[in-house]
């Protein structure tokens, strides 16, 4: 059984990927400092899979601990999620984001070299494209100046990994996600925003549950069919399975270059109003929402061209927007 390290493995996407890894027979080790996750997620993973992953609660900025970990564990591959991820916070605290997101990655890559570990899957983002000139967005689309320090750390992280693959035997795949939503269908794990949510779907479900009095729709004057911003919303379970496909590609030496990049989305855009109506249809819950002014930094539209990931990884989405919204609602109902 190959042992895979998942950093940030108790987070939203990380925990779902741990489940899929264990379902595929991999042995999983999680490192997570619990800065944006809860220890209870470990039990949720165990409840779904019947197996408790090994867990190390420390900070990846502790270089010596990272080095010791790789030297004392035979790790067959790394999936790196651990990072601060709130766009607004990154604008207010840029140095914290650069230190945490880049420093932790550098420590991981150094640790991998010290432990002769290979390969790495990197959790990247469609934010590297900014407002793309052409839709849908292909992997050949030019990378734009980031709208936030968070987005910039994703772009810089890709560059750091790419440079490392040229100077070492490390092989890598960066998965550029679009908008992950939903929860595991068992409602054992899901998205756990701390404080006021930054993302649309937790705000939708918290409004439906009465936790938030009203959902703000930021702008209805975009050049889109209904005036609201368009995004590519992908079920988190589908996204988790893309990591398994990417990992297997690298473990089987099927990659064509030392570092590859894949867009991971559904290939379809949905507007904010379409999401609201789909949620109401999927859950029979009416949403109290209000159109307000645009939010700084928001782009008009982004959705993926998935031809490359479909062909090279043999992966495609299986779950619908309604599935994701229904699963997110069931997860919300379980929260106290």
N, C-alpha and C positions, 0 to 999 in steps of 0.2 A: 504494500500500500504506500503510495507516494504521499509524503507529508508536505502540505501547502500552507504557507504563512499568509494570513489575511490580516492586514493592518486596518484598523478601524472596523473590525469585523462585527462590532455590536451596533454599528450605525444602520441607517435605513437600507442602503443598497448592499452594504457589507454583510449584514445578517442574512439577507435573502440569498446572497451568493454562497455563504457558508452552508446554508440548507441544501442548495443544489450540488455543491461539492461533496457533501456527505452522502447525498442520495446517489451520487456517481461513484461512491466507494473511495474517495480520497480521505486521508486523515488530515484534519484541519487544526492549525494552531492560530489563535487570535492574539494580537497585541492591540490593546485599546486603553487609552488613559481615562476614559469615561468623561471627557470634557463635554461631549455632545451626545452622550448615549447613557443608557442605564444598565446596570448589572442584571436586571430582571430579564433582559433580552436573551441572556444565556439560557435561561430556563425555557423560554419560548422556542429557541432553536432545538433544545433537547426534547421538548414535547412533540415537535413535528417529526424529527428524524429518529428518535429513540436513542440518540448518542450525544453525549456531552462533549463539545470540543475542548481541547486544552486551551487555557486562558492565562495570559500574562498581563496584569494591569500596570503597565509603565509607559512613560512618555518617550516617544521616538527621538526627542531632542537630547535624551541622555545617551550620548555617543558610546560610552563604555558599555552600557547595558545592551545596546544594539549589537556591538561587536561580540560581546560575550555570548549573546543569544545565538548568533550565526555560527560561532566556533563550537558551541556545545550541542547544536541541533543539526541534523542532516535534512536540510530543506530542499525540496525538489523544484520549488517555484514560489513566486511571491505575487499576490494580488494586492496592490497598494491603493487603499481608499483613504487612509487617515489624513485629514486636512480640515482646516477651518473653512467654512463654506458660505457664510452670510455676506452677500454683496454689499449691503449697506454698512455693516460693521467693518468690512475691509476698507471702505472709503474713510471711515472715522479712525481706524487703527491700522494703517498700511504696514508699518514696520512689524507689528505682531503677525500679520498675515505672511509677509515675506519670510520672516524668521521661522515661523511654524511650518508653513507649507513647503518651503524650499529646504530648510534645515533638516526636517525629518526625512525628506526624499534623499538628500545627500548622505545622511547617516545610513539609510537603508542600502543604497548602492555601494557604499564603502563596506558595509557589513556583508553584502552579497559577495563582493570580491574577496574579502577575508575568509569567508566560509566556502568559497568556490561554488556559489549557488547561482543557478540560472534556470528559468528566465523570469521576467517580470511583466505583469499586465498592469498598466497604469490607468487610473480612473480620471479621464480627461473630460472635456466639455465642449459643446457646440458654441460656447461663448468665445472660443478662439476665432470664430468667423465674423463676430460682430453682426451688423446688418449686411448680409451677403448681397452681392449685386444680382445674383441669379438664384431663383428657387426652382426646384428643390436644390439643396446644398450638396455638392459632391465633395469628395476628399481633396480634389484639385482646386477647390475654391481658395482664393488668397486669404491669408490670415490677416485680420484687421487689428488696428490698435485697440487694446482691451478697454472696455467701458469702466472697469473697476480693478483695483489691486487683486481681488480674488481671481478675476478672469485672467489677469496678467500672470498670476502664479501658475495657472494651468498651461499657458503658452510657454513660460520659462521652464516649467518642469519637463515638458515635451523636449525642449532643446537640450536640457541637462541630460536626460536619458539618451537622446539621440547621439550626443557627443560621447557619452560613456560607452555606447555600443560600438562606436568606431575605435575606441582605445582599449577594449577588453573583449572577453568572450560572451558578455551579457547580450541576450536577445530580448527584444521587447515588442509589445503591442500596446498602442494607446487607443483606448475606446473613447470616442467623442460622443458622449450621451446627449440626447436632446432632453426631454422633460420627464423624468421618472415619477410615476404616481402609483397609487394603489396600495395593496398590502397582501400578505400571504392569505390565500383563501380560507385557511384555518382560523384566521384572526389571532394567531399566536404572536405574530410579529408584524410591525408596520412602521409608519413614519411617526416619530416622536418629537415634534418641534418643541424646543424649550422657549417659553414665553410666547410672544405674538408671532404667529407663523410668517415666514417670508414667502412661502410658496402658495399658489392658488388653492390646491386641493385640500390641504389641512384647514385653510380658512373657510372653504366651502363646507367641509364636514363639521367644523366647530360652530359655524353659523347655524347649520341645520340642527345641531344638538343644543342650541341655545347658549353656548359658551360665549359666542360673539354676537352682539345685537344685530349687526348688519355686515354684509359683504360689500366691499368697495370694488367697483369695476373701474380700473384706471384708464379712462379715455374711451370715447366712442366716435372719435374723429380720425381714426387711422384709415389709410387707403386700403381697406379690406372690405369684403362683401357686407358685413354688418357694422363696420367701424371699430370693432374691438380687435385687440392684438391676437395674432395667430401663432400657435406653438404646436410642436409635435409631441404628443403625450404618449409615453410608452409604459406599459405595465411593468412594475419592478421585477416580477417573476420572469418575464421574457428577457428583461435586461440582465438579470442574474445568469440566465442560461447562455447569454452571449459570452460571458466571462469563461464559462466552461469550454465553449467552442474555441475561444481564443487560446486558452491554456493548453488544450489538447493539440492545437496546431503547432504551438511552440515545442511542447514535449515530444511530438512526433517529427520535429524538424521539417515541417511543411511550409514554413514561412519563406517568402521569396527574397526578403532583405532583412538586415539585422534589426531594423525597427520598422514596423508597419502601423498604419493609421486606418481606423475604420469608424464611420459614422454609425451610431446605433439609435435607430428610431423606428417609427412605423412607416415612414414615407408619406404620411398624410398630416396636414395641418388642421387644427381645430381652433376656432375663435373662443374667446372667454365666454361669450353668450351661448355658443354651441355647447360648451362644457357644462354651463349652468343648466341648460335645458336637458342635456343627456343625464345629468345627475338627478334631476327631478323625475325623469322618466324611469331611471333605473331603480330609484329608491322610494318613489311616491312621496318624497318630501318637498315641500315648497320652500324656496329660498328667498329670504329678504335681502335684496341687493339694491345698490344705488350706483348710478353712473357718477363718477367724480373726475377730476382733472387727470391728465397723464402723469405718470410717475417718471422722475428723472432716470435716465439710463436704460429705459425700456425700448426695445427695438420693435418694429412693426410686425415682422413675420419671420419665422424660422421653421423649416421642416426639412427632413433628411431625404437625400437620394440614397436608397439602401441597396442599390444594385451590387456594389462591391462586397459588402458584408454578406449579402445573400449568397453570392457566388463563391467567395473565398472561404468563408467560415461555414457555409452550408446551414446558416441560421436565418430564421425569419420570425417575426412576431406571430403569436398564436391567439393572443387575448385581445379583446376589443376595449374601446374607451369605456363602454358601459360596464364591462367586467371589472375594470380597474376602479371605477367610481363606486360600484356595488361593494367591492372588497374593502375599499377605503372607508366606506360607511359602516360596514360590519366591524371593522377594527375600531372606529371611533366609538361605537356603542359599547365596546368592551372597556373603554377607559373610564376611570373614576373621576 
